[in-house]
Amino acid sequence: MNNAMSILFNALVDSFRPKMLMLTLVSVAIASVFWLVVIWLSIDPLVNAAMWALSFVGLDFSVEALATDAAFLGWLKFILVPLAVFGLLWPIVATSAVLLAGLYVTPPVVNYLTDKEFQGIAKKGDSGTVMSLWVTLKAVVVFLIAWIVTLPLWLIPGMAFVLPVLLTAYLLMAVMRFDSLAGHATKLEIKEIKKRDSTSAWLIGLVCAFLSFIPPILLIMPVMSALAFTRHYMGALVKVREDKVIEMPMIETN
């Protein structure tokens, strides 16, 4: 846990260095244009879809019902509709942010950290673009299915906060693990790192996911997430290779 907190702190500090700030500004500009277009095109359909979905739990959104609602019921509808819209919109926002981080932000972050901290790490990546797209697509599909399946659980108090953070953390981990390692680690090494992945990776993912819901901190999250996960997984790659070097003399002795 201490290692994860140290990685997160260093990622936050690095996010404000000139190179990373410039990367943040460009990624924010790209993301803002995309999200504004998505919201502009989808807000009315999403509100209608939210009211339609809530009608299944007995809430009536007709003009007559809204005019005669008791104070509590009117307040409940006022709260639940934006919450439902968020539930429908966030998967688009989260997947686009993670894809932006993976495709645009992670490569320069990897270069930055390998120049700064992991200069001696050899490039042995053998995955290729097709593999990267497959891993990303699989993670996004799992995330979206899990999101849809768990939507009814949002009616349980607190779940509307816990589930988005948990699922976004999974998406970050699944995509960032591969993207941060693809250029340097072999498929076998990535598989071994995934098998060893500890609570530290989940803690990093949960903190980054939680912060991505908080404006204006969410603006630096693509870069900060890439910095945190790249530092974590590069460190894991170094450990895997060190362990392999230690194991080889033992195998030769036997």
N, C-alpha and C positions, 0 to 999 in steps of 0.2 A: 504493500500500500504506500509506503514511504517513497518507493521508486516511482510509482504512478503519479504521486503528488509533485515530485521533483520534475518529472517529465512535463506535466501540465504547467507548472510554474515557468519552466524554461521556454515552453511553447508560447506562453503569454508574453514573455519578455521579447522573444524573437519576433513575434507578430508586429512589434513596433520598431523594428530595425528598418532602415531605408528600403532595402530590396523587398522585404516582405510587405511593407506599407504600400509600396507601388503595386505589388501583386494584389494586395487587398483592394486597392482603389479600382483596379481594372476588373477584378472579379465582382466587386459590388456593382459596378456599372453594367456589366453583362447580366448579372442576376436581376438587377432592378428592372431593366428593360423587359426581360422575360417575364418576371412576376407581374409587372404592371399590365402587360398584354394579356396574360392568363386571367388575372382578376377582372380586367375590363370585359373580356369576352365571356367569362363564366359566372360572374357574380349573380346575375338574375336567375340563370338555370340552377345554380347551387342553392339559392334561397328557396326556390320552388321545390327542389329535390329535398331540402331539409324539412320543409313543412309537410311534404308528402310522407317522408319517413316517420316524422313525429306523429302523424295522424294515426299510425298503427298502434300507438300506445294511448290512444283515446283523446288526443288534443285536436280541437276543432279550430281551424284558422280561417273560417269563413268570416265575411264582414259582419254578419249578424252576431256570430259568437264573440268576435273581438269587441264589439260594441257593448255586449252585456256581461263580459267576464268580470268575476270578482277580482279584487285588487291582487290577491295572492296568485290567482291563476294567470292574470295578465302579466305579472312580474315573472312568473315561471316561463311563460312563452317567450317573453322578452330575453330571458337568459338562455333558454334552450336552443333557439333558432341560430344565434351566432355560434354557439358551441357546436351544433350540428354542421353548420357551414364550415367551421374550422376542421371538423372531422372529415369532411369531404375534400377540403382544399389542401390540408397539410401534406397528404401523400405526394401531391404534385410538387409542392414547395420542397419537401425533404428530398425526394428523388432527384430533382433538378439541382439542388444544392450539393448533394453528394456526388452526382455525376460531374458537376462543375469542378468540384474539388479533385476528383479522380483524374479527369481528362486534362484540365487546364492548370490547376494549382499544384498538384502533386509532383509532376516532373521537375519544375524549378525548385521546389522544396527539397526534393531528393538531391539535386545537384548542390544546393546550398549546404545541406547537412553533411553530404559526403566530402565536400571541400573543407568544412569546418571541423567535423568530429570523426568522420569515418574515412579518412584519406586512404588507408591501406586496404579497404575492402574490395575484393576482386569482383568484376562484373561477369557473372556466369549465367545470367538470365537466359532461359530457353523456352519461354512460354509463348511469346508472339501476340500479335494483335487479336487474333481470333479467340485465343484463350482468355484474354483480358475482357473482351466483349461478352463471352459466355459467362464468366464469373460475375460480371456486373449485372447482366440480364437475370441470372439465376437469383442473385441477392435481391434485386428489385421485385421480381415476381413473388418470392417468399415474403418480402416485406408487405407488398400490396395485399396478398391473400390473408396474411395474418392480421393486417389492419382491418380488412372487411369483416373477417370472422369475429374479431373482438369488439367491433363497434357496439353490439348490444350490451357489452359489459360496462360501457361508459355510464350507464344508468346507475351503476353501483357507486356510491359516494367515494370520491378519490381516484377512481379508475380513469377518469378523463384526463387526469394529470399523469398517472403512473404509466399507463400503456403507451402513449405517444413517446415518452422519454425512452422507455424500454425498447420499443420497436425501432426508433431512430438510432439508438445505440447499436443495435444489431446490424442495421444497414451500414452504418459508419464502419464498424469492425470488418464486416464481410468485404466491402469494397476497398477500404484503405489497406487492409492486410495485403491483398494481392497487388494493388497499384504501387504501394511503397516498396515492394520487394521484387516486382517483375523484372526490373532491369539488372538486378544483382544476384538473385537467388535462383537456383534450379527448381524444377517442379518438385523434386524430392525434398529439397530444403524447405520449400513453402509448405509442403504437406507435413513435415516434421514440426515446423514452427506452429502450424495450426493445431497439431496434436498437443503441443506443449502449452498452448495459449492459456494464460492464467487469469486470475481475477483482476490483475493489473490492467489488462486490455479492456475488460468490461468496465472497470472504474473510469478509465480514460474515456470510453465511449459514452458512459452515462453522464459524466460531467459535461462533455462536449455537447451531447444531445440536450441536456438541461439548459445550458447556456444559449443554445440556438433558439430557445423560445423567449429570450429576454432581449428586447430592444434597448439600446442600440448595439449591445454586445454581439448579437447575431451577425452583425456586419463583418466581424473579423473571424467568424467561426470556420468558414471554409479553409482559410490559411492556418488558423490555430489548430484545427483538427488534423490537417495534413502534417503540420510540424510535430504534433504530439504522437500521432500514429507512426510516422516515418521514423522518429527517434526511437520509439518503443520497438518497432519491428527490425530496424537495423541493428539495434542492440541484441535482439533475439537471434538474428542471423550470425552475428559475431560469436555468440555463445554456442550455437549449433556447430559452427566450424571449429571452434576451440575444442569442443567435446569430441568431434570426429578425429582431430589430431591426437588427442589423448588416447582414444580407443584403438587407433591403428597400431602403435607399438605393442599393445596388449594382444591384438589378434596375431601379430607376427610372432610373439613369444610363444603363444599357444600352438 
